[in-house]
Amino acid sequence: MIRVHRALVAFIALGLFLPTAWLAGAETPKSPLDGQVFTVEIVSSDGDKTTDEVRFQSGGFLFSRTYFEMKFSAGQARISGAADKYSFTAVMNSSLRADALAKWEGTVTGDSIQGTVTVSMRGLEKMTFTGRRGELPPAAPVKPPGQ
């Protein structure tokens, strides 16, 4: 009876502590685009152009310098594809307005990126963007699309 009790305690202890130890060493799954930075030109439906910097952050989050300045958070990106061509979708939420969203959809092929960003702030506006791998120069002016 004592042997069974000890074996049961050992089994329970392993069941409780082994997963915790495994999780402590686990890393966040990496996205194939993690760390990639692109300079893009966003063109509004009115033809207004804005230069922006888009980053795929660790853990698969999409960050936009322009939208960050307009108080949008980075959005969790869903990424699919392989080798040299990836498709992505991400939704950024505004910290100022609960109903304001920026939905990014696009593709990365080699050093190029293109797609659309649909913003719901003052109505619904769908814009296009194209760009190349690389960071925006620090002194570049950043203005919200449509202004």
N, C-alpha and C positions, 0 to 999 in steps of 0.2 A: 504494500500500500504506500509506503514512504517513497519507494522508487518511482511509482507511477506519479505521485504528487510532485517530486523533483523534476521528472521529465516534463510534466505538464507546465510547471513554472518556467523551465528553460525554454520550452516551445513558445509560451506566451511572451516571454522577454524578447526572444528573437523576432517574433512577429511585430512587437511594438517598436523596438529600437533599430532593427535593420532597415526598414523603409525610411526612417528619419535620417539615418546616416547616409543612405543612398541619395536622398533628396538634397541634403546639405551640400553634397559635392556635385549635384547636377547643374548644368549650365542652361541658360535660356536657349532654346533652339535658334540657330542662326538662319537668317534669311539669305538667299544667294545675292541679294542687293545691299545687305548691311554695309554701311560705310561709304556707299557710292554718293557722289555729289554731282549735281547737274545745274548749269546755268540755263534758264529757259526764258523764252519770250512768250508772254500771255497776251493773246489778242481777244479783246472783248467783241461783242456783237456789233458795237458801234465803230469798230476799227481801232480803238485805243490800244496802245501797246504798253506793256509793263515788263521790265526785266526782273526776274526773281531767281532765287537759289532754292533748289529742292534737294533735300537730303533723305536718304534711307537710313534711319538710325538703327542702332542695335535693337534686336528683338522684332524687327519688321515694321517699325513706325515710320511714316512719311511726314516730313517736316518741311514747311515752306516759310522762308524768311518774311515775305510780304504778309502772309496770313497770320503769322505769329505776331507781327506788329499790329494787326487788326484784332488781336486777342483770340485767335483760333488755336486750339491745341493740336499737337501732332496726332495723326490718325493711324490706327492699326491697319497696316496694309495686308491685303490678301494677294499673294504672289504665286503665279504659276508659270510654267515653262521650263526650259533647260538650255544648257550650253550658252548660246549667244543671244537668245531672245526670250524675254520675260514679259508677261502681262501683269498689271497690278490694278487694284482698286483700294481706295482709302477714303474714309469720311472723317473730316475734321469738324469739331464742335466749337462753337463760340462760347467764351466765358461771359460775354456781355448779354447775349440773347439766346435763350433756350431753343428758339425756332431757327436760328441761323446755322447753316451747315455748308461745308464746301466738300463736294464729292469729286475726287480725282480718279480718272480712269485713263490708263495709257499703256504703252509698251516701251520697253528698253531693248534696243537692238544694238549690240556693240557699244559704241560711245554715244549713241543717239537716243533721245527720249522724245516721245510725242504723245498727245492725247487730248482729253478735254477735262475741264474743271467746271462743275455746275454749282453755282452759289445760290443759296436761298437766304437772302437778307432783306432786300427791298424787292420782293417778287422773285422770279427765277431767271437767272442769267447763265447761259452756257457759253463758255469761252474755249478757245483752243490754245494749246501750248506746244512748242517745239524747242529743242535745245540740245546741248552737247555736254559731255562729261567735263567737269571743272567747276571751280568755285567762282563766285561773283567777286569782283574787285572790292576791297573794303570801302572805298569812297563812292561807290555807285549809288545814285539816289533810288529810293524805293518808294513807289506810290501805289495806293490801292487801285485795282483795275476799275475802269469806268469813271475815274475822277480826273 
